[in-house]
């Protein structure tokens, strides 16, 4: 707000007590108060809901071995699954091997166990077998089917 007061005394104004009154002008102004304007611009934030990460399933299979035979002739999993073989030898000396996934247990004696884990990252049918002596040729094998 600006306030201006002007007082003007004119030469032609009546004289007081016989003396002429000089002409005077006075101006007073106040510094305007700054105005503050608030804008009501809405603030918007977009938050994305995190996309759930699919954790590949761990498929666990108990496979036992005895001379020239595995307890499971076929194992089925989905591509991307982690496969865990809990291998138990009930008689003789055996191992469990699948070349395409570079997975194998150590050769173990009767009464011992071993575990091997791998990711089934290829689709197809893959043969697993016992690599001891001629056990594979004698029928100690099975198939891993990855869909």
JOKAZI-V429338 format. One record per residue. N is the residue number from 1. RES is the residue in three letters. SS is DSSP state (hx for helix, st for strand, lp for the rest). D_CENTER is the distance of its C-alpha to the mean C-alpha in Angstrom with 1 decimal. Layout:
((N | RES | SS | D_CENTER) (N | RES | SS | D_CENTER))
This chain:
((1 | UNK | lp | 58.2) (2 | UNK | lp | 61.2) (3 | UNK | lp | 64.6) (4 | UNK | lp | 67.6) (5 | UNK | st | 71.0) (6 | UNK | st | 73.9) (7 | UNK | st | 77.4) (8 | UNK | st | 80.1) (9 | UNK | lp | 83.7) (10 | UNK | lp | 86.0) (11 | UNK | lp | 89.2) (12 | UNK | lp | 90.9) (13 | UNK | lp | 90.0) (14 | UNK | lp | 93.0) (15 | UNK | lp | 94.1) (16 | UNK | st | 93.9) (17 | UNK | lp | 96.9) (18 | UNK | lp | 98.2) (19 | UNK | st | 95.6) (20 | UNK | lp | 93.5) (21 | UNK | lp | 89.8) (22 | UNK | lp | 87.6) (23 | UNK | lp | 84.7) (24 | UNK | lp | 81.4) (25 | UNK | st | 77.9) (26 | UNK | st | 74.9) (27 | UNK | st | 71.3) (28 | UNK | st | 68.6) (29 | UNK | lp | 65.0) (30 | UNK | lp | 61.9) (31 | UNK | lp | 58.6) (32 | UNK | lp | 56.5) (33 | UNK | lp | 53.6) (34 | UNK | lp | 50.4) (35 | UNK | lp | 48.6) (36 | UNK | lp | 44.9) (37 | UNK | lp | 43.1) (38 | UNK | lp | 39.8) (39 | UNK | lp | 37.7) (40 | UNK | lp | 35.7) (41 | UNK | lp | 32.9) (42 | UNK | lp | 30.0) (43 | UNK | lp | 26.8) (44 | UNK | lp | 23.9) (45 | UNK | lp | 20.2) (46 | UNK | lp | 17.7) (47 | UNK | lp | 14.5) (48 | UNK | lp | 12.0) (49 | UNK | lp | 10.9) (50 | UNK | lp | 7.2) (51 | UNK | lp | 7.4) (52 | UNK | lp | 7.5) (53 | UNK | lp | 6.4) (54 | UNK | lp | 9.9) (55 | UNK | lp | 11.0) (56 | UNK | lp | 14.3) (57 | UNK | lp | 17.3) (58 | UNK | st | 19.6) (59 | UNK | st | 23.1) (60 | UNK | st | 25.9) (61 | UNK | st | 29.4) (62 | UNK | st | 32.6) (63 | UNK | st | 35.0) (64 | UNK | st | 38.4) (65 | UNK | st | 41.0) (66 | UNK | st | 44.8) (67 | UNK | lp | 47.2) (68 | UNK | lp | 46.3) (69 | UNK | st | 43.8) (70 | UNK | st | 40.2) (71 | UNK | lp | 39.6) (72 | UNK | lp | 37.0) (73 | UNK | lp | 38.2) (74 | UNK | st | 35.0) (75 | UNK | st | 31.3) (76 | UNK | st | 29.0) (77 | UNK | st | 25.2) (78 | UNK | lp | 22.6) (79 | UNK | lp | 21.3) (80 | UNK | lp | 18.1) (81 | UNK | lp | 19.2) (82 | UNK | st | 19.7) (83 | UNK | st | 23.4) (84 | UNK | st | 25.1) (85 | UNK | st | 28.9) (86 | UNK | st | 30.9) (87 | UNK | st | 34.2) (88 | UNK | st | 37.5) (89 | UNK | st | 40.8) (90 | UNK | lp | 43.7) (91 | UNK | lp | 46.5) (92 | UNK | lp | 47.2) (93 | UNK | st | 44.9) (94 | UNK | st | 41.8) (95 | UNK | lp | 38.3) (96 | UNK | lp | 35.5) (97 | UNK | st | 34.4) (98 | UNK | st | 32.4) (99 | UNK | hx | 32.8) (100 | UNK | hx | 30.3) (101 | UNK | hx | 27.3) (102 | UNK | lp | 29.2) (103 | UNK | st | 29.1) (104 | UNK | st | 32.2) (105 | UNK | lp | 33.4) (106 | UNK | lp | 36.3) (107 | UNK | lp | 39.7) (108 | UNK | st | 40.6) (109 | UNK | st | 43.8) (110 | UNK | lp | 44.7) (111 | UNK | lp | 43.2) (112 | UNK | lp | 40.1) (113 | UNK | st | 36.5) (114 | UNK | st | 33.6) (115 | UNK | st | 30.0) (116 | UNK | st | 28.1) (117 | UNK | st | 24.5) (118 | UNK | st | 23.0) (119 | UNK | st | 20.6) (120 | UNK | lp | 22.5) (121 | UNK | lp | 21.3) (122 | UNK | lp | 24.5) (123 | UNK | lp | 26.3) (124 | UNK | st | 29.9) (125 | UNK | st | 32.4) (126 | UNK | st | 32.7) (127 | UNK | st | 35.5) (128 | UNK | st | 35.1) (129 | UNK | st | 38.3) (130 | UNK | lp | 40.2) (131 | UNK | lp | 41.2) (132 | UNK | lp | 44.1) (133 | UNK | lp | 47.5) (134 | UNK | lp | 48.1) (135 | UNK | lp | 46.0) (136 | UNK | lp | 43.9) (137 | UNK | lp | 47.1) (138 | UNK | lp | 48.4) (139 | UNK | lp | 45.6) (140 | UNK | lp | 43.0) (141 | UNK | st | 40.0) (142 | UNK | st | 37.6) (143 | UNK | st | 34.9) (144 | UNK | st | 31.2) (145 | UNK | st | 30.2) (146 | UNK | st | 26.7) (147 | UNK | lp | 26.2))
